Amino acid sequence: MDYIRVLILGETFRLNGGGGITMTNLFRDWPSSHIGVITDRIDETNPLTKYSYYQLGDEEIKFPFPFNFAQNHVRSGPYSFNSISRQSDSGECRQDITSKIKKKIRPYFDKFLNRTGLFLFFYRINLSESLIRWILDFNPDIIYIQPFHARIMKFGNLLYTRLNIPYAIHIMDDSVKYINQSIILREMVQRQIGANFIRLISNAKVRLCISEAMADEYYCRYGKNFSSFRNPIDIENWLSYQKKDVSVGSENLKIVYNGRLSSPTLFSLIDMCHVVDGLNMKVKKVELHIYTHDNNPVFNKTIQNLKGVKICKTVAVGEIPRLVQQYDIFFLCLDFDMKAQKYSQFSISTRTSEGMISAVPVLLYAPANTAMFKYFDKYEAGCLVGERDSSMLEKAVMKLWNDTAYRTSISENAVKTALSDSNSAKVRKEFRKALTIY
């Protein structure tokens, strides 16, 4: 089977987000000449990738006058990762006073637009002639879209209308129910987002999503079949670092968390921090090491006086298998508030397969109605706490500390499940097949 030419819209090859990591692993075998990316997140992109990039800029994304004063200048066009292009093509390199002011006020301006719903009218999307030429020169067989943001839904529909190139959609989160943060124009905004999303689904030649639970929900909601693909793992990179002895000493317990410091995991992670602090007061030493790309000052202040909690610098992706095996519990969590559940109910974390294949016993603290909870419960592959209760969470930690037979059982089940459904060799083959048959 040949590798088709794929043009990606809506995500980029970044290592600081689940969608980017999943996409990186799914497309790993693809020839670099057969992958093109259209993105407005060039500064987050892994510079080691050798794909063809087009940077969305002033020619495609515009604010109307007089609000364009808040928009930083970004040059549209092809982008390559070398010192010359980074100096000349990225608007971020400008250090004049105006640019500094725009950079400071832009987050507040974006928040204002999102809370009022006016972002639908301010982010004007345009298919520039230079972008159209670039796309036609790349000559894609299919376009791959991760439509998290409303503007990407709109952009995908516009691209299909103008060029009629077949496309695949890959849904990571139920963002159509989550991204509307407006207060004043909420119902109108939701109608427009919903209409754009339904149109995107209806015209898609290939429909993919992150979990079986999402596929079932979307069939009921939209009447369309979806195939599920989530983050695959290179088994050979993990097997040599798998935890061989899952027993725990009586003097010290080490817990690892690797992920974001924001919704939909923030408050559940804070709960675990308090549990660790409390256990250090009552029993022997417990450590929670948090590896994250994020810098959240509010979170840092919240946990600064808690015993046993430490924020660590992230490690390279290739170092994660070696890192994880040093710990006794692999902690995964989702928040319990309704806002977070709208985001994560049908999603499965990128870190799930990593925790399972590591053989380190997984502790999942998440609502019982989420796809993640149901997945672990189905295969008895982790210790589960399905309601927000710090005392239950503490009991789960202690059970994992003291019950070696239980640790062994869930560890073996997790590894077996990961080998069955997360092996990259198998998943990539099926993914490639799904994109090729349209």
C-alpha positions in Angstrom: 0.0 0.0 0.0 1.4 3.4 -1.0 1.5 6.4 1.2 -0.9 9.0 0.0 -0.2 12.7 0.1 -1.8 14.3 3.2 -2.4 17.9 3.9 -3.0 18.7 7.6 -5.1 21.5 8.9 -6.0 22.3 12.5 -3.1 20.9 14.4 0.7 20.8 14.0 3.5 18.4 14.9 4.0 19.7 18.5 4.9 17.8 21.6 3.1 19.9 24.1 -0.4 18.8 23.4 -2.4 15.6 23.1 -3.6 16.2 19.5 -0.1 17.0 18.3 1.5 14.0 20.1 -1.2 11.6 18.7 -0.7 13.0 15.2 3.1 12.7 15.5 2.8 9.0 16.4 0.1 8.2 13.8 2.0 9.8 10.9 5.5 8.6 12.0 6.0 6.2 9.1 4.9 8.6 6.4 7.5 9.9 3.9 8.2 13.5 4.8 7.6 14.6 1.2 4.0 13.3 1.5 3.0 15.5 4.5 2.1 19.2 4.3 0.9 21.3 7.2 -1.2 24.5 7.2 -0.8 26.1 10.7 -1.0 29.3 12.7 1.0 27.6 15.5 4.4 27.5 13.8 6.2 28.4 17.0 4.9 25.3 18.8 5.9 23.0 16.0 8.7 20.5 16.4 11.5 22.0 14.3 13.1 18.6 13.7 10.2 17.5 11.4 11.0 17.6 7.7 7.5 18.2 6.4 6.3 21.1 4.2 4.8 23.9 6.2 2.6 26.9 5.3 2.3 29.6 8.0 -1.1 31.2 8.3 -0.7 34.9 8.7 -2.0 38.3 7.7 -3.2 37.2 4.3 -5.5 34.5 5.8 -6.5 35.6 9.3 -7.6 39.2 9.7 -9.3 41.5 12.3 -11.6 44.2 11.0 -10.7 47.9 11.5 -10.1 49.3 14.1 -9.5 46.1 16.0 -6.6 45.1 13.8 -4.5 47.2 16.1 -4.4 44.3 18.5 -3.2 41.8 15.8 0.5 41.1 15.6 2.0 41.0 12.1 2.6 37.4 11.0 3.9 36.8 7.5 1.9 34.3 5.4 3.7 31.7 3.3 5.8 28.6 3.1 8.0 28.1 6.2 11.1 26.1 6.8 12.9 25.5 10.1 16.2 27.2 9.7 17.8 30.3 11.3 17.1 32.5 8.3 13.4 31.8 8.0 12.8 32.0 11.7 14.3 35.5 11.7 12.4 36.7 8.7 9.1 34.9 8.6 7.9 34.8 12.1 6.2 37.9 13.5 7.3 37.0 17.0 10.9 38.1 16.3 9.9 41.8 16.2 10.9 43.6 19.3 9.6 47.2 18.7 7.4 48.9 21.3 4.2 48.4 19.3 4.7 44.7 19.0 5.4 44.4 22.7 2.2 46.2 23.5 0.2 44.0 21.2 1.7 40.9 22.7 0.7 42.0 26.2 -2.9 43.0 25.4 -3.7 40.2 22.9 -4.6 37.6 25.6 -7.0 40.0 27.2 -8.5 41.0 23.9 -9.0 37.3 22.9 -10.6 36.6 26.3 -13.0 39.5 25.7 -14.0 38.2 22.2 -14.5 34.7 23.5 -16.6 35.7 26.5 -18.8 38.0 24.4 -19.1 35.7 21.4 -17.7 38.4 19.1 -14.8 36.1 18.0 -17.1 34.7 15.3 -17.1 38.1 13.6 -13.5 39.1 14.3 -11.5 36.2 13.1 -12.0 36.6 9.4 -10.8 33.6 7.5 -9.6 34.1 3.9 -8.1 31.7 1.4 -5.3 33.8 0.0 -4.0 33.3 -3.5 -0.6 32.3 -2.1 -2.2 29.6 0.1 -4.2 28.2 -2.8 -1.1 28.0 -5.0 0.8 26.3 -2.3 -2.0 23.7 -1.8 -2.3 23.0 -5.5 1.5 22.7 -5.8 1.5 20.2 -2.9 -1.3 18.3 -4.7 -2.8 16.4 -1.7 -4.8 13.3 -2.0 -6.7 14.1 1.2 -6.8 16.8 3.8 -6.7 15.7 7.5 -8.5 18.1 9.9 -8.5 18.1 13.7 -11.4 20.6 14.2 -11.0 21.8 17.8 -11.4 25.5 17.3 -14.4 27.2 15.6 -12.1 28.9 13.1 -10.7 25.6 12.0 -14.2 24.2 11.4 -15.0 27.3 9.3 -11.6 27.1 7.5 -12.1 23.4 6.7 -15.5 24.1 5.2 -14.2 27.0 3.2 -11.3 24.9 1.9 -13.6 22.2 0.7 -16.0 24.6 -0.9 -13.2 26.3 -2.9 -11.0 23.3 -3.8 -13.3 20.3 -3.4 -10.4 18.2 -2.1 -11.6 15.1 -0.1 -10.9 15.4 3.6 -10.8 13.4 6.9 -11.8 14.7 10.3 -10.3 13.4 13.5 -12.1 14.5 16.7 -9.9 14.6 19.8 -12.4 16.1 22.2 -16.1 17.0 22.1 -15.1 20.6 21.4 -18.4 21.5 19.7 -20.0 21.3 23.1 -17.1 23.0 24.9 -15.4 25.8 23.0 -18.4 28.2 23.3 -17.3 30.4 26.2 -19.6 33.3 25.4 -22.0 34.9 27.8 -23.9 37.5 25.8 -24.4 35.8 22.5 -24.2 32.2 23.7 -27.2 30.7 21.9 -26.4 32.4 18.6 -22.7 31.4 18.8 -23.6 27.8 19.6 -25.9 27.6 16.6 -23.2 28.8 14.3 -20.6 26.5 15.7 -23.0 23.6 15.5 -23.9 24.3 11.9 -20.2 24.6 10.9 -19.4 21.3 12.7 -22.4 19.4 11.2 -21.4 20.6 7.7 -17.8 19.5 8.3 -19.0 16.0 9.4 -21.5 15.7 6.5 -19.0 16.4 3.7 -16.1 14.4 5.2 -15.0 11.4 3.3 -13.3 9.8 6.4 -14.6 10.3 10.0 -12.3 9.5 12.9 -12.5 10.1 16.6 -10.5 9.4 19.8 -12.6 6.6 21.4 -15.3 4.0 20.9 -17.5 6.0 23.3 -17.2 9.1 21.1 -18.0 7.0 18.0 -21.1 5.7 19.7 -22.2 9.1 20.9 -21.6 10.8 17.5 -23.5 8.1 15.7 -26.5 8.8 17.9 -26.0 12.6 17.7 -25.2 13.0 14.0 -26.1 9.7 12.3 -22.6 9.1 10.9 -20.2 6.3 11.5 -16.8 7.1 13.0 -13.7 4.9 13.5 -11.7 5.4 16.6 -7.9 6.1 16.6 -6.0 7.3 19.6 -2.4 7.7 20.6 -0.4 4.6 19.6 2.9 3.6 21.2 6.1 2.1 19.9 6.1 -1.1 22.0 9.8 -1.8 21.4 10.7 1.6 23.1 8.9 0.6 26.2 9.5 -3.2 26.7 13.1 -2.8 27.9 12.0 -0.2 30.5 8.9 -1.9 31.8 8.7 -2.2 35.5 9.6 -5.8 36.4 8.9 -5.8 40.1 5.7 -3.9 41.0 6.0 -4.4 44.8 6.6 -1.3 46.9 8.8 -0.7 49.9 7.2 0.3 53.2 9.3 3.4 53.6 8.6 5.4 50.5 6.0 5.7 47.7 6.6 7.7 44.5 3.8 8.9 42.2 4.3 10.4 38.7 2.0 12.7 36.8 2.9 13.8 33.3 0.6 16.3 31.7 -1.1 19.7 31.7 -1.8 22.1 34.6 -5.2 23.3 33.3 -8.7 22.1 32.6 -9.8 19.3 32.4 -7.2 17.9 34.9 -6.3 20.8 37.1 -8.7 20.4 40.1 -8.3 16.7 40.3 -4.5 17.1 40.3 -4.8 19.6 43.1 -6.9 17.0 45.1 -4.1 14.5 44.7 -1.5 17.1 45.9 -3.5 17.6 49.1 -3.8 13.8 49.5 0.0 13.5 49.2 0.5 16.3 51.7 -1.9 14.7 54.2 -0.3 11.3 53.8 3.1 12.8 54.6 1.6 14.0 57.9 0.1 10.6 58.8 2.4 7.9 57.3 5.8 7.6 55.8 7.2 9.5 52.9 5.0 10.0 49.8 6.2 11.9 46.7 4.3 13.3 43.8 6.4 14.4 40.9 4.6 16.5 38.3 6.2 16.7 34.8 4.6 19.4 32.7 5.2 21.9 29.8 2.8 24.3 31.5 3.6 27.2 33.8 0.5 27.9 35.9 1.3 30.6 38.6 -2.0 29.9 40.4 -1.3 26.2 40.6 2.3 26.8 41.8 1.0 29.1 44.6 -1.6 26.5 45.6 0.8 23.7 46.1 3.9 25.6 47.2 3.5 24.7 50.9 2.3 21.1 50.4 4.7 18.4 51.4 5.9 15.8 49.0 4.8 17.6 45.8 7.4 18.7 43.3 7.1 20.2 39.8 9.8 18.9 37.5 11.0 19.9 34.0 9.7 17.8 31.2 11.9 15.2 29.6 12.3 14.4 25.9 9.6 12.0 24.6 12.3 9.3 24.1 13.2 9.5 27.8 9.7 9.0 29.2 9.9 5.1 29.3 13.1 5.3 31.4 11.6 8.0 33.6 8.3 6.3 34.4 9.7 3.0 35.6 11.3 4.8 38.6 7.8 5.3 40.1 5.3 3.2 42.0 2.0 4.8 40.7 1.2 6.4 37.3 -1.5 9.0 38.1 -4.1 10.0 35.5 -7.0 12.3 36.3 -10.0 14.3 34.9 -11.9 17.1 36.6 -15.4 16.5 37.9 -17.1 19.9 37.1 -19.6 20.0 34.3 -17.4 22.4 32.2 -14.5 19.9 32.2 -16.8 16.9 31.5 -18.2 18.7 28.4 -14.6 18.7 27.2 -13.4 15.3 28.3 -16.4 12.9 28.6 -15.7 11.0 25.4 -11.9 11.5 25.3 -9.0 9.3 26.3 -5.8 11.0 27.4 -2.7 10.7 25.3 -0.9 9.4 28.4 -3.2 6.5 28.8 -1.3 4.0 26.6 2.0 5.1 28.1 0.9 4.4 31.6 -0.5 1.0 30.7 2.5 -0.3 28.8 4.9 0.9 31.5 3.6 -1.8 33.9 3.5 0.9 36.6 0.1 0.5 38.3 -2.3 3.2 37.1 -4.4 5.2 39.4 -7.3 7.0 37.6 -9.3 9.7 39.4 -12.1 10.7 37.0 -15.9 10.8 36.7 -17.3 7.3 36.3 -19.3 8.4 33.2 -16.2 9.3 31.1 -14.7 7.1 28.3 -11.4 6.9 30.2 -13.0 5.5 33.3 -15.1 3.0 31.4 -12.1 1.9 29.4 -10.0 1.1 32.4 -13.0 -0.5 34.2 -13.7 -2.7 31.2 -10.2 -4.3 31.2 -9.6 -4.0 35.0 -6.5 -2.2 34.1 -6.2 0.4 36.8 -7.2 1.4 40.3 -10.3 3.6 39.8 -11.9 6.4 41.8 -15.1 7.6 40.1 -16.3 10.4 42.3 -14.7 13.5 43.7 -13.8 12.4 47.2 -10.3 13.0 48.7 -10.8 10.3 51.3 -11.6 7.7 48.6 -8.5 8.9 46.7 -6.4 8.5 49.8 -7.7 5.0 50.3 -6.9 4.1 46.7 -3.3 5.3 47.2 -2.9 3.2 50.3 -4.4 0.2 48.6 -1.9 0.5 45.8 0.9 0.9 48.4 0.0 -2.1 50.5 -1.7 -4.7 48.2 1.0 -6.3 46.0 -1.4 -8.8 44.5 -3.8 -6.1 43.4 -0.9 -4.1 42.0 0.3 -7.1 40.0 -3.2 -7.9 38.7 -4.0 -4.4 37.3 -0.4 -4.0 36.0 -0.6 -7.3 34.0 -4.1 -6.4 32.7 -2.9 -2.9 31.6 0.1 -4.3 29.7 -2.0 -6.9 28.0 -4.6 -4.3 26.9 -1.9 -1.9 25.6 -0.2 -4.6 23.6 -3.6 -5.5 22.1 -5.0 -2.1 21.1 -2.2 0.5 21.3 0.7 -1.2 19.4 1.8 1.4 16.8 2.6 -1.1 14.2 -1.0 -2.3 14.2 -2.6 1.1 14.7 -0.6 2.9 12.1 -1.4 0.3 9.5 -5.2 0.6 10.2 -4.9 4.4 10.2 -3.1 4.5 6.9 -5.8 2.2 5.5 -8.6 4.4 6.8 -7.1 7.5 5.1 -6.4 5.7 1.8 -9.9 4.2 1.3 -12.2 7.1 0.7 
